[in-house]
């Protein structure tokens, strides 16, 4: 679960180190380490194939007391499918590796896989394998997902240029707001915003349909999913595209009513993490057409800023307002604890 | 690491439960849960693609004090590539997910990935992604590997019929014999058999070249890799092919000289696990041709028995000798401790 620590993107530096030293090339490989997912084209295949993998550890990424087994199953698949959504790929297959503590037996597993399969069936992915082990220290879940492009159109983190408009889908911060409720022992919501926040935390919906549409539209220059928080993820998008960015805090689609349980909606929108919404850029020339054509049945999208020359990532209250740096306070496993 | 417990194949029953309840179908899916790896054919692709995944947990699957970081890297990729070898697939891509304890930093990771990359480069697979997390309770490694068929020829666990001859590659038991040395504190071998056993345990060689040749030969009716021990793995092959089997204990290619450090070579060959050799069947009509054509540069192969009618798996000292049941005493994470 996301926790704020001192600003320094250590995980990114490890990924860069691995990419520099241990990534290889292959004719069929289109994208290796460093995007939401890897992309390859099997020889002769009509489509590009996309691979992603995510690890969830008990008491770091989730608590069993706060999620039902079915919700753990849903969420652990959802975080992987969100990576596929961020490329514009269609989910196809997934493998599930479990390290199981002694107290989890057949009935826990049945509920876990049932929750996962409900989501997987709905979004078109099939369980094709995995590995099972006893785990002496808590539940661990490692999932890999495979997706397929449509008409070979995928969107990467790179590809945007300064001036492109920056959008997000949905609302930012509900998952972290839900986590705050759980942390104070509130396992059931008593109001609509509370229920919404708890649901966002427990059963995030990967934006596969919207991601596919965005990739097909031809109007999106770069895209990623928001897993660690906007303040940590946006600099990654900028680094990949070689741009800076400004975001307008007054425009962020926050969960304003989370103030009712003591949250700072803006801070959660910037740093909360686990929203699994899409962050993407649209060149200004497509902006009008994009707004007109984006389907209303999909989660709302909001323009939250703009990509800039340089590498600085800043926030302003609104376009043209005074700027402040945007420190990366999202989740990072490897940031030193102050 | 393999440990003997009461005979009852609990992991198999969980896999069967998952297959029965949670596996799906898709046009492009050729093999889902239940073989060494899953197989799919991307639309239009020339070849079949193969996916496998394996989890290694510190103090269950390996001890850090017994393997260098490079050996941990080698071995964790090797166990995955062995699954691809068992299908006759060529390794192409792999993802690596690490849960890292606090005491493992950049230099440990560099050695780990270097050991892995040495093996990966040699066998043709490229690191394309992964996930990183802190782990509060020991190192965990979850790898997924993707392989590609050649001329769409793969070999499954199913496909054999009664009467087919049963072969293994290499020697059975050295890895477990190496583990015995480590368990008594012998980290360096003092004789050739000791060095061989330690090497087999620390840096198993996946039989990719031999597996590919066997699949291409058209003379092999079924195949799997030996990861949990012959007594546990052979019944899986038989169940998939719908046959029984007899093995000839006098014919097993054991590490006889492991008696020098108190091992029972036959018991280790049957139940030791982690040999990562290939177990496969050859129809009798191909036997002569197979023996003549199998390349001498590959690991030796030995006929160790024969598939039979029915479902019983038995051992005899030699063909026609008195038979005994072969209890599954190989490694099973989920077998109840007596």
Interface residues (C-beta under 8 A of the other chain):
Chain A: X11 X14 X15 X17 X18 X21 X22 X23 X24 X25 X26 X28 X29 X32 X33 X37 X38 X40 X42 X43 X44 X45 X46 X47 X49 X51 X52 X53 X54 X55 X57 X59 X60 X61 X92 X93 X95 X97 X99 X106 X109 X110 X113 X114 X116 X117 X120 X121 X126 X127 X128 X129 X130 X131 X132 X133 X134 X135 X136 X137 X138 X140 X142 X144 X146 X148 X333 X334
Chain B: X11 X14 X15 X17 X18 X21 X22 X23 X24 X25 X26 X28 X29 X32 X33 X37 X38 X40 X42 X43 X44 X45 X46 X47 X49 X51 X52 X53 X54 X55 X57 X59 X60 X61 X92 X93 X95 X97 X99 X106 X109 X110 X113 X114 X116 X117 X120 X121 X126 X127 X128 X129 X130 X131 X132 X133 X134 X135 X136 X137 X138 X140 X142 X144 X146 X148 X333 X334
